[in-house]
Amino acid sequence: MQNFHRETPAPCIVNEGVLINKKDMRRALETLEAVRYTYYVDGDIISQGEGVVVKVFSSSDTSTLVVNGCLFLNILSFNYVHFFVQEDGLTTMELVENNRVLQLTPIEDTRKLSRINREIFAATHYDEETPAELFDEIDDDD
């Protein structure tokens, strides 16, 4: 029989906090879809824009990648996630690693980002070793 007695209960974090557990980081980041992102190094803005969180994963061999409006977030690229609710009610997440911060804030109107089909990269259809096909090939011979 398993012993479920713990001396201290698991944390309960509501609306604001810091996540260091990789499973918690992944779960929190998977709540994001369309985002406004800002990338800081040493407090200076290096890049900013809008995109869709396509994949959240954990891999020691793969980078976090932001390209063409797609965000592939490797939780192993960061030490922790700090999240908080802004005055407008949206939750901002900051992925932090030493002097680097990737700040993500949800975008409510996702219509302008609808060209990305997040399901293409769902776990059942996407792995890091297999190239993804964004569109079905059209057979012109018919």
Buried (B, 14 or more C-beta within 10 A) or exposed (E): EEEEEEEEEEEEEEEEBBBEEBEBBBEBBEEBBBBBBBBBEEEEEEEEEBBBBBBBBBEEEBEBBBEEBBBBBBBBBBEBBBBEEEEEEEBBBBBBEEEBBBBBBBBEEBEEBEEBEBEEBEEEEBEEEEEEEEEEEEEEEE
